[in-house]
Amino acid sequence: MKRVIEKTVNLNLIGVNGNAFMIMGVFRKQARKEGWSQDEIDTVLTEAKSGDYNYLLATIENHCEPKDETHDN
């Protein structure tokens, strides 16, 4: 799967509630924290929502790259 934009956020989804809305919310919050534009966030989330739950998860995971072990939600 390709990235819809060539950016990642410092986010590890392990331990995040598996609810699709929670996953999108955690991603959105971290992307905002890292200075992503609303258009960039919307592009990723629109693509993620274009398939089933597994596609959503894979798309968001593809835009996450944990850089350290200390992540605060």
N, C-alpha and C positions, 0 to 999 in steps of 0.2 A: 504494500500500500504506500502510495506517495503522500508526502505532506502537501496540504493545500496552500500553506505558506511556509517559507523556510525559516521558521522561528520555533523555539521551544521555551517552555517555562520550567523553572526549577520546582518540580512537583513530583512527588512519589505517591501514586494512587493506592498503594498497599495500605490497608487499614481504613480507607475511606468507605463509608456506607455505600453499598452497591447499587443504591437507587439512582436511576439515570439523572434525575433532577439534581441530586446531591453531587454527583460527579461533575455535571456541567457547572454547577454553582461554585464548586471548589476550583475548577479550572478557570472560570471567569474571574473570580476573586484574585487568584495568583497572577493571571495575565494582566489585570489592571494594576496590581502592585508593582509589576515589572515594566509598566509603561506601554503596554500594547494599546493600540488605538481600538475604538469600539468596532470599526470596520474589520480589523484583523480578528478580533474575538468572534464577531458575528460570522465571518467566513468559516472559521473552524467549526463553530457550533452548528451552522446551517449544514455543512457537509456531514458532521457527525449524526445529525438527525435525519439524514436522507436514507438511512438504512435501518436495520433492526438494532436491538440492544447490543449485540456483539460488535456490529459495525461502529456504533457510537463509542463504545469502549475502546476499540482499536484505534479509531481516529484520534480520540483525545490522548490516549497513551502515546501515539506517534508524535504528538506535540509536547510531550513531557520528557524532561531529562533531569532527573534528580542530580544535584551537584554535591550534596552533602547529606549527612544523616540527620541533621537538625532542621526539621521543617515545621513551622507553626502555621496552623490553619487560620 
